Amino acid sequence: MKKPYVIAEIGINHNGSISLAKTLIDQSYQSKCHAVKFQKRDIESVYSEDELNKYRESPWGTTTRQQKEGLEFSIEQYKELYAYTKNLGMDFIVSCWDRKSFELIENNLDVDYHKVASALLTDKDFLNDLLQSGKKTILSTGMSNEEQIHEAVNILQPNLEYILACTSTYPTSIDELNLKYIQTLKEKYPQYKIGFSNHYSGFEAVFGAVALGSECVEFHITNNRTAYGSDQSASIQNSQGLVDGIFKMSRMIGDGIKKVYDSEIPIANKLRKVK
């Protein structure tokens, strides 16, 4: 089996720090990931005024607005991170959470993929914006039913490359991972590459997804699972161990054709009495 395309989801685990973002890019590179992914939000578009004014303690203040503003990079900072990533030979991906953010990213960065976060799967205006870009697209399917997924696929189909099985809880419980949905997607959408977006806190779900034929694996990456942030507990700290395991599992799967390996022949000659 070909190695899966591995995306390190930095997301918002950088906590608004360019330095930490670069540290996580370096970690992704050293772990042999193929791509890093960030998130972009225009907070006025994504959140209501009431939500932004709610009390919320964070390193940036005591309101949700202060917290959300603290997590956002400017487009100039994104350009810096893009250049840093491309200099390492990795792909750069962004999940935009609103149409204004998509326009900003599309007009300023030549991202390798646009990623549809599960929360945006039902936003047809947003999906059509992505369609018009003509750029390759990855779709996550968390908190969505079959009808909603099918509608999104139909809109995105000229650009769609990967569909990712996903459960949108952080971290996801064992009983809600439903890894066999990867096989369902493969049967239903054979024209696309099928993968897995991980929100489980351990390695097992990713290894299982690869064993089931995932052609893309996305996982949240961190260098400190105890750091501030809503995604940290669903993130992977030992990313090198995880990616090593992904690539080993892709080799273990084989091609499904039974054969006698050259390495078995001397064992057979020694142990098999009846030929």
N, C-alpha and C positions, 0 to 999 in steps of 0.2 A: 504494500500500500504506500502511495506517495505520502510524504510528510504533510500533516495538516497545516494550514495557514494559521499561525498563532498570533493573536492580538493581545497585547498587554493594555488593559483598560486602566489608564491613569485616572481618568474621570476627573473627580474633584479631590482626590487624595493628596494633591499638591498643596491644599489649604492656602491657595493664593500666593504661594512662594515660587518664583521663577527658579531659584536655586534648588528647591526640593523637586520641582518638576524635572529639571535637568538630571538630578540624581536618580529619579525614577526612570527617565529615558535611558540613562547609563545602565541601570539595573536590567532593564528590558533587553538592551543590546547584549550585555554580558550573559544573559540567560538564553540568548539565541532566538528571541522572538522576532517575528517578521515585521511587526507593526506596533506602533503605540496609538492609543486613541484618547482624545480629550472630549470634554463636553463644553458647549457654549449656550448661554442663556441671556436673553434680554429680560431682565427680571420684571420690568413693567408689563411685558407681554405675557409672561408665564404665570405670574402671581397677582392676585387681587390686592388692592390697597389695604383691605382689612387684614389679609394674611401678612403682608409686609410690615404692618404696624404691630403685630402680635409680639408679646414679650418672649424673648428667646436669648438665653445667655450663650455667648460664644466668645472666641478670642477677639472679636471685632466690636463687641458691644452687647446691648441688651434687647435688640429687636431682630425680627426675621430679616428686615431690610438690610441691616448692618451685616448680618451673617452672609446673606446672599451676595451683597456687594463685595465682601471680603474674599469670596471664593472665585470671583470673575477676573479673568485676564482681559486686557485691552487687545485690540487687533494688532497693535504693534508688538505686544508681548507674544501673541500667537505667531507672528512672523518670525520672531527670534527663536521660538521653540520649533517651528517648522524647519528653519535653516539648520538648527542644531541636530534635529532628527535625521534630515536628509544627508547631512555630512557623515552620519554613521551608516548610511546605506539602508535605512529602514523606511517603511511606509508610514505616512502620517494621515490619520483619520480623525474626523470630528463628528460627534453626535450633536446636531443643533436641535434645540428644544422649542424653537419658534421660527416663524417665517423671517423675521427681521434678522435674527442671528444667522440663518441660512444665507440670506442675501449678503451679509457682511463677510462671512467666510468665503462664499463663492466668488465674490468680487475681489478678494485680496489674497487667497491662497489656492494653490493648485493641489488640493487634497487628492490622495490616491483613491479613496472611497468616501461617499457620504454614507453615514450609518443612521438608520431609522431606529431610534430608541422605542422600546415597547409602548411607552406612553404616547407616542406620536403615530402609532400604526393606524388609528382611525381618523386622523386629520387629513382629509382628502385634498384640501387646498395646499397643505404642506407637502404631501406626496406628489402632487402635480408640479410644484416648484422643483422638486428633486428630478422629476421626469424631464422637465424642460432643460435642466442642466446638461443632460446627456452623459453624466458621469456615472461610473460603476457604483452600485448601491448594495448595501448589506441591510437585511431586515431582521429585527428581533421580534419574537412572537409572544412575549410574556403578557399575561393578563388579557389575552385575546381569544375569541372563539374561532371555530373553523370558518364561519361566514366572513368575519372581519378580516381574517388572514387572507382568504381568497380574494376579497375585494382589493386589499392592498397589493397583493401580487399582480392582479390584473392591471392596476394603474402603473406599477413600477416595471412591468415585465421587460420593456426594451433595454433597461439599464440594470436589472436585477441580476446579481451574480450569486450571492449567498442568502439562504434563509436559515436562521438560527433558532433551534428549539431553546426555550427559555422559560423559567419561572421567576416572576418579579417579586421575590421576597428576599430580605437581606439579614442574615444568611438564610438560604433555602433549607427546609427540613428534608431529611432523607425521604420521607414518604411523599413529598411533593415534587421530586426531581423529574419523575416520569421520563427516564432516558429513552424508553422505547418509542417515544414520540419522534425521535430522530428517524427511526425506520419508517414510521407513518409518513413523515415529510418526504422521505426518499421515494416511497411508492406513489405519493400523490403528485409530487413535483420532480419527476426524473430529469427534467430539462435544466434544473438548477443544482448548484452545489449546496449541500446541507451540512449544517454545523451545530454548535452548541455554545450558548452564552452562559457561563457559570456564575452562580451566586452562592455556591456551597463553600464552606470554609476550609474543606480539606481537598486532598488530591483525588479521592476515589471517584467522584462524579465525572471529572475530566477524563480519567483513564477509561471509565466505562463508556463515555461518549465516543472516545477514539476507537474502542473495541467494537462499537456499533457502527463505525464507518464515518464518523464526523470528518468533514474535509476542511473545517475551520473551527478553531477553539478560541473563545474570548474569555479572559478572566481578569478580575480586578487585581491590580498589583499594588503593594505597599512595602515600605521598608520598616514599618512599625504598626502592627495591628492594634496597639493600644493608643495610638495617636487620636487626636480629635477628628471626628468625621463620621457621618452616617453609613459610609460604605466600608469602613476599615474592618469591621468584624466579618464581612463577607469577602475579604481580600486575601490574596496569597502573599506571604512574606518570603518564603523560600521558593522564589520563582524559578531559580535555576534547577532545583530538584524536580519541580513540576514539569518544566519543559523537557528536561532529560527523559523523564518518564513518558511524556507524550511521544517523543521520537522513538523510544524503545518499544512502546506499545504498537506503534505503526509498523515496526519491523516484525514484531511477534505475530501479528495477524496473518501474514502470509497471503497466499492467493486462493486458498481453499481447495487446491488440487492435491490429492494424496500422492506422495512420491517416496521413494527410498533414497535417502541422502547418502552421499559418498561416505560420510562419517559413520553411518550405520552399518556399512558392509562388513568391516572387520568384526564388529560386535555380533552380527548375524552369523558370520563364519565360526565364531568362537562358541556361541550359545545355542544356535539352532541345530538340532540333531537331524530333523527331517526337513529336506529341502523341497 
